[in-house]
Amino acid sequence: MTTRLLRRRNRLVHFSTRRLIASGSLALAGWGAAAQAGDLTAALDAAPAGAEFVLVVPSLQDASDAVADLAELFGADDPEVLDLLGSFKREMGITAGLDDDGSAVIVLAGLAEAIADNSEPEPIVLLPVSDYAAFVESIGGSSGGVSSVMLEGDDGFAKQLGDFAVLGENQATIEAYAAGNAGAALLERVGRYGAEDAEDAAMAGFIDVAAIRPALLEQIDAAMDGIKQQMTRDMARAAQSPVDPQSMAALMDSYGNLGRVLLKGVDAGMFSWNYGGDGLEGGYAWDVVEGSQLASYLTNDRADFAGLLDQMPASPYIFAVAMDTTAIDVAGMSTDMVEAVTEAMADEPMFAGIMAMVKESLTIYEQMNSAAQVFYAPDMAALMGGGFMKTLSIYEVDDTDATIEAVRASWANLPGLIPAMMEQLPDGQQAPPIDFTFDWTENSLTLDGVDVHQYDLKLELPPQLMAELGPAAMMMGNAGTSGYIAGIDGKVIVTTVSDPQLMTEGIDAVKNGGGLGAADAVGEAREALPEGAVMEMFVSLDGIAEAVNPFMMMFAGGMQLEVPEDISPIAMGLGTEGTAMGAKVVVPTSALTFLRDTIEQAEALNQQQRGGGGGPGRAPF
């Protein structure tokens, strides 16, 4: 939103955004030196008191180098991109006085008011100067007080503020501009994770959520009203609508309430980007408002969840996730969301039935202390047989037998909800012949001394509905979910494939460790995640390639994704400490290199298919 709003201003702002924002956002990919905490604090000090949005690029030169390095990685040869800072100075007419290694700051003044009345905030740009007099003279101004200047051919105003030149289009704004000297206070407002991420950031931005919250809440209300009005019109035009418009309006209100809960639970946030030599890092940190509904889901409890991925089979996977469900009340949060939707749709028994099914599936959340799940790469035979969801989950619980029985009972209740839902269709609508059954075989197998139960949730769809679903029907397999469940060493293991081999591997990994989470690549990726993590997730490009290559063979001219053996997973994590929360995403350099190689491979294949002429072709995906 910042870029879009700024670019709609005069050419000064358009240029500032194109150059400075691009520099800062792409700095996350660069090889530039990280800013020191004091540098960022000093830059934030330059923001005015009550600033609602402040973006800091700690070093213009480092950001420019970052863009060039990333561009070269992907084979770009645009001179403006390869020397972003030089291009900026040439187009602005800056010939002297700019401190290339200094921090740039962009402030959006009047952001709350702009959000409220759908107007544009006033951007103010602070550029670092080593010689203000030389700098301002190079753009047509003079030192001393506020001076008229030419900013890429447009009128503007400038004045000196310490080591910064303050630039803008409104003379009164520039005259009144004063530093708030509140950098440390701003960092304190975003909690420990915001301050820690800022220490190494190549770009950081502060958002005063409390200041813009009333305007955002009004926008949520307006957006929900617009959606509800459109839905009412669409339903009125429909020959027969299975849902009452008022019920759908209530459903939209429940979604809007979720946004309100999130907004009311946060006072300020800090986003940051950096490249530390091993990959891109993006983070967002905030401090939860004490006494808010969001805060009610945070606890001071901790479970040792990270080791669960060590007990997962080390086979090719698409994603792996582990979570401490005692630190965040997942059961309470999920239940509140389901109950809110159920209440909103109280007059629509079919939707209430769907929510009842969802609530039944939450039973295991109430039993677990921590959980992990791995989505393994399915093979083609499994895909054709409806086994796309090849997952293994581990839940750490207090009582494995009680948890397994609770899960069995909740699954057993699911088939009975389907007929009740079908009975609620409007008069004249015929229920499709959907058959949903549940089977349970107690102690169907004994694997490595562990009793294993088998379950089968079978969903049979009519041919017409299968045809309407198209490729999605193959993923569902018209078979629902079959798999195994077992208890071992305080953990419940669940698979979603009928082949017992995955359960065999899971039991072995739980007993002996050394699984997926113990791999060097995962361990290295984990080190970059927030301290005090309560959730971690890893995405494997190798596993994705193995899953999609059969389809690429059929639909992409035989192209195959070739993933290096030493590629690291993309990592995501969430940390909490008290009311402080911080999220981080890390994309390793090896993943960027793979992306580059894949693009080049696709372009070469397209050239080959097009006879080698006519320029680059369209990628096959």
N, C-alpha and C positions, 0 to 999 in steps of 0.2 A: 504494500500500500504506500509505503514511503516513497519508493521510486516513482510510482505512478503519479502521486500527488505532486512531487517536486518537478517532474518533467512537464507538467502542465503549466508551470510558471514561466517566467521570461527565459531568455536564452542563457542568462547567468545560471539560473537554477537548473535548467535542462543540462547545461554543460557540467555544472558541479555534480549533479547526480550521475550523469553518464561516466564521468571520470572518477570522482571520489568514491561514490558508492560502489562502482565496479571495482575499483582498486581494493576497497575494503572487503567486499564479499569474496572476491577471488583470492584475496590474501590468505584465505583459509587453505588454499592449495599451494602456497608458495614456500620457498626455501629461505624466507627472510628471518632475521633475528627476532626473537620474541620480545615484546615490550616488557619493561620492568613495571612492577606494581606502582612504584612512585610516578612513573611516566603517565600511566593511565589515570591515577588519582589527580595529578596536576592538570591533565586535560579535562577531566570532569569538573575540576575546580573552576575552569573557565566558563562552564555552563551557567546560565542565569539562575537565580533563586526561583524555585517552583517549576523548573524545567520539566516538561511532560515527556519529552523524547530527546535523547542525546545519543548521537552516533560518533564513535571515536575510531579513527584510523591512526594508531600510534606512530607509524612511520610511513610517510609518502613513498620514500625510495624503496623500502622493503615491500610495500604493497605493489609498486610498479614491477619490481623484480619478480614478485610472486606470479603476477599475471604473465610475464614473459616466460617464466619457467614452465608454467602450466600450458601456455600456448605452444611452446616448443615441444612439450611432451606429446601433444596431439598434432604436431606437424603444421601449425599455423605460421603464416609468413607475413601477416598484416603488420606493416611498420608501426602503426598507431598502437596496436596491442603489444608489440614487442618492446615499445618504449612509451608506456602509458603516461608517465610523469612528463617526459619530454613533449609529448603531444599536447598534454594539458597546458604546459607553459607556453607553447607556440600559439595555440588557439586563443588563450587568454591574453596574449601579448606580454607575458611576464618575462622580462629579460634579466632581472637582478633582484636580490633581496629575499627570495624564497628559501626557507630552510628545508632542503630536500629530505633531511632525516627527521624532521620534526613531526608533531602530531597534527592532524586535521580534525576538526570537530564540526558536525552539522547539528543544528538545533531546530526543532520544529516548534515555533511559537504559536500559541493559540490552538493547539491540537484538539483539546476537548470541545472548544467552541466550533471548530471546523467539522468535527464529527457530528455534533448536535444539529447544525444547520446545513449539512452536506456541502460545505464550502471547502476551501483549501487552506491549510495552515501556512504560516509565513516562515519560509526557511531562512536561516541565518548561517552563513558559512564562516568558520574561523580557520585561517590558513597560518601555518607557522612561518615566521620571518626571522631572518638573521640581520637584516637591515631594512627597517620599515620604510625609511625615507626613499631608498632606492627602489623598493618594491612598489610603493604607491605611485612614484613618478613614472615607473614603467607602464602603468595602466592609466596614465593621464591625470593623476591626482597630485596632491601636495601634502606634506606632513603637517601636523598640527591640527587638532580637532577633527571634525567630520569633513571629509573631502568628497566632492563629486569625482567619479571615476568612470572609465569605459570598461565594460565587462563583455568582451566578445561583441563589441558593437552596440551594446545597450547601455543605457544610463544606470548607474548604481552609486552606492555610497560606501565609504570605508573609513575606519578609524583604527588607531592602535590600541591594543589591550595587552600590555606586557609584551610577550613574545609572539603575540597573535595579531593578524590583521583581520578585523571584523568586517565582513562584506554582506551587503543586502540591498534590496531594492527600495526600502522605505527609509527615508532620512530620519524620521522621528524615532523609529525603532533602533537604528544604529546609534543615534545620539543618546538614547536612554539605556542602551545595553551596558550591563555591569556584571562582572563575575560573581557567582554565588558563593564561591569558595566552600563548596559542600561536597567535594568529591568523596571524602572518607565516609560522610554520612550517607551518601547515595549507595556506596558499596555495602554499608552496614544494613541498609534496608532490604537488600536482596539476599541476605544470609551468607553463610560460610561458603557455599558452593559458588555463588556469584563472584565473591571476592577472590576465591582460589582460581577459578577459570580466567578471571580478568588478568591475573598475574602473568599468564602466558599467552594472552590473546593477541592476534594480529589485527583483530577488529572486535569491538565490543559496543553494545548499545544498551542504554538504560531506558526503561519504560515505567512511568509513574501510573500504574494501573488504577490506583485510588483516585487520581485526579480525573482520569478519563472514564471511570466506571459509570457515573450517571449517564453520560452521553451514550456509552456502549449499551447500557441496559435499555435505553430508549430505542436504540437501533435494533436491538433484539426484538423488542415488542413490535416495532414497525415491520420488521422482516416477517415475524410470525403472522401478523395480521395480513400481510400481503399474500403469504403462502396459503393461509386459510381462505381468503377471498377467492384466489385462483382455483383452489381445490373445490370450493362450493360451485363455482361456475362450471368447472369441468364435469362435476358429478351431475349437475342440472342438465347438461347437454347429453350425458350418457343415457342410453335407452333404459338401462337397469343397473343401478349401483348396489352392490352387496353391503355397502357400509353407509351409515347415516352421516351426512356432512358435519353435524354437530359433534359426533364422536371423533371424526378425524381431526376436527378443530381442537378437541381436548387432547388428542394425541400430540399434535403439534405444540400445544402448550406444555406438555410434559417434557418434550425435547428442549423447548425454550428454557424451562426451569433448570435443566442440567447446565446450560450455559450460564445461567444466573448464579448457580451454586459455585461454579468455577470462578466467575468474576468476583463474587463476594468473598471468596476464600483467599484472594491474593491482593496485596497492596502494591507490590512493585516487582519487576522482573529484570533480568540481565541476560542478554544473549551474547554469545562470543563465538569466534571462529579462529582457527589457527592451523598451521601446518608445522609439526614438530620434527620433520625429517622422516617419519614413518608413515604419515598419511594425513588426511584431512580430519579435523576435529571440530565438531559443532556442538555447542552446549546452550542450554537455557536453565537458569536458576531463579528461584523465587523463595520467599518466606511466607508460609501459610498464616493467615490471620487467626490468632488464638480465639477460641470460642465459636469459630465458623463451622458450618456443616462439613466442609472439607477437612478441617482440623480433627473432627471427630473420628475420621478414618485412620488417623495416624496414632501409633502407640509407641511406647518405649521398649516394647518386647523385641527380641531378636532370636532368630533361628539360624542354624548353620546350613544354609541352603546351597551355597556354591558347590559343595562337594557332590551334590546330586548329579551334576553333569559328568562327574568322574565315573559315575556308576551307570552310564549310558553306553550301549554298544558303539564302538568306534567304526561306524560304517558311513558311507556317503550320505550326507543329510542336506536338506534345504534350509531349515532353520532349527535352532535349539534355544530354548528359553528356560530360565529358572527364576523362581521368585520366593521371597520370604513373605508368607501370607500371615505372619503374626505382626510384622512391622506395619503392614498396611492391611486394614480389615477388608479383605477382598470379599468375604462372604457378606458382610454388612453393606458394603457399597453396592454389590451386585443385587442384593435383595431389595435395597431401597429403590434402585432403578427399575427393577421389574415391578415392584408394587406401585410405583408412580405411574407406569404405563398401564398396569392393570386397572388402577383406579380411574385413569383417564378414559379407558375403553370399557367401563363397567356396563354400558348399555349395548355392547357388541359382544355377545357370548362367544363368537368365533375367535375374535382377537383375545378375549379373556382365556379361551382354551389354549391358544398358542402361548400366552404368557404362563399358563399353568404348566405347560410342557417345559418351558425354559426354567421355571422355578424348580421343577423336579430335577433338572440337570444340575442345579446348583448344590445339591445335597452334599456332594463330596467336598465342596468348599468349606462347609461348616465343620468338617472333620479334620482338615489338614493343617499342619503347621508350616510346611513349605512344599513346593511342588516344582517339578521340571517336566518338560515335554520336548521331544525331538520329532520333527517331521522328516522322515527319511525319504530319500529319492526312490520312487517306485520304479519297478521294471516294467517293460511293455506288457508282459503277460499279466501282471497285476492290474495294469491300467485297463486292459481289455476285459478283465474280469470284475471290474468295479472296485478295485483296490487302490484307488488314488491316494486316499488318506492313510498312508502307512506311518502311523505314529506309535510311539511308546512313551507312556507317562509314568512318572514316579511321584507318589504322594507320601510325605513323611507324616505319620499320624500317631496318636497315642494308643490306639487299639485297632490292629489290622482286621480282626474278625468282625468287630462292630462296624467298621467302615465298609467292608465288603458287603455286609448284610444291608447296610443303609443304601448303598449304591444299587444292589440287586432289587431292593424294594422300590426304589425310585424308578428304575427302568421298567419294572413290572407294571407300574401305573401308567406308563406312556401310551400303550395301545388303547386303553380304555378312553383316552381323551379324544381320539380321532372320531369315533362315531358321534360323540356329544357335539363336537364341532360341526360335523356335517349336518346334523339336525337343525343347526341354526341358520342354514342358508335361506335367503328370502324365498317366499312362495314363488313357484314357477321355475326355480333353479334346481337342476338335478345334480345331486352330489356325484362326483366322479368315483368310480369303484376303486378306492384306495384301500389296500389291505396292509395293516401294520401289526406285526406280531412280535412277541418276545419269547425267546426260549433260553433256558438256563440249565446247564449240565454241571452238577456239583462234582468236584474232583474228577473231571474228565481225563486229566493227565497227571502224571507225576514226573516232574523234570528236575533232575539233579537233587532229588529228595524233597522237592517242594510240591505240595498239592496245588493244582491249577484248575480253575473253573473256566468253563467256556460259556460265552453268551452269544446270542444272535438277535439283533434288532432288525427285523426284515421288513422292508418297505417295498410293496409291489404296486407299480404304477400302471395304469391302462395304456395300451399302445398309442392312443391319440395324444395323451399327455406326454408320453415319451418323445413322440415326434415333435411336439411343441417345444419341449425342453432342448432338443437338439444335442449338441456336444455335452451340455451339462448332464444329460441323462447318462452318458457313458461314465462320467465321474461318479455319479450316484450309483451306477451299476444296477439300478433297479433292485438293489439288494440290501440297502441300509448299511448297518455296521455289524461285523462279526469279529470276534477276537477273544482274548483270554484275560483273566484277572487272577492275581495271586498276592499273597501276603508273605513278606520275608523281612526279618530284622527291623520291625517297626515301620516298614514301607509297604505300600500297595502299588503293584505294578499292573498297568493296563495297556494292552495292545489293541489296535483297530484293524488287524488283518487276520484271516482265518488260518494262515500258515503258522504253526507253532514255533517255527525257527526263530522268529524275532523275540518271542517270550523266552526261549532257551538262551539266546544271547543276552537278554536283559537280566535274567537270573544270574548268569555267570558274571556279568559286569558288576552287579550289586554285591556279590560274594567276594570278588577278587579285585575290583577297582580297575584302574588303568584304562578307563574308557575314554569317551569323546572329550570330556572336559580336561583330561590329563594331557592331551596333545599339546605340543609346544606352541603351535599356532594359536590355539585357544588361550593358553596361558599368557602369551605375549599380548594378545588383544585385550585380555581381562585387565592387564596392568594399567591400561589407559582409561579405564572406566572410573567413575566417582568413588572415592573412599566411602565406606559405610553403605555400600550398594545393597539394595533390597531387591533389585531385579537386574538380570543380565540376559542379553539376547545376542545370538551370533547367526549371521546369514552366510552360508557357504556357496560361493560361486561354483565350486566344483560339483556340489550336489545339484544345483540348479541346472548346470550343463548336462549332467547325467539324466535329469528328468526331462529336459526339453529336446535333447538331441534326437530321440526317435521321431518327434514331430517335425524337427528341422529337416530330417532326412526326407520326410514325406512332402512337406509344404514349403521348404526353403531351398529347393534345388540341390539337395544333398549336402548343404553346408553343415558342418559340425563345429560346436564350440570346443576349442582346445584350451584347457585350463592348466597352467603350470602346476607342478606338484607342490611348489613352495608358496603358493598363494595363501594369504592370510584371510580370515573371515572378516566381514563387516561386523562391527560390534556396537551394541547399544546398551546403555545402563541407566539406572535410576538410583540415586542415593538419597537418604534422609538422615537427619540428625535433629531431634526436637521438631521444630516447625520449619526447619530449613530443608529445601528439596532441590535437587539438581539432576538434570538429564543430560546425557552426552551421546553423540554418535561419532564413530571413528571409521573412516573409510581408508584402508591401507593403500600405500603407494602401489603395491602389487596389484590391487584391484583396479586402480586407475590405468595401469599399464595393460591389464587384461582388457579393459574397456576399449582402449586405443587399438589394441591388436584386433579385437573383434570388429570394430568399425572398419578397419583397413581390410580385413578378411571379407566382410560383406560387400565393400565397394569393389574389391577385385572380382568377386563372384558375379556381381552385377555387370561389370565390364565384360566378363567372359560370356555371360548370357546374351549381352547386347552386341556381341561381335567385336568388342574392344573399341568402339567408337562412340562419339556423341557426348562425351563428358560423363561425369559420375552418374550412376543409376540410383534407383531407389533401393534402400536397404530392404531385405526380405523379411523384416520383422518390425 
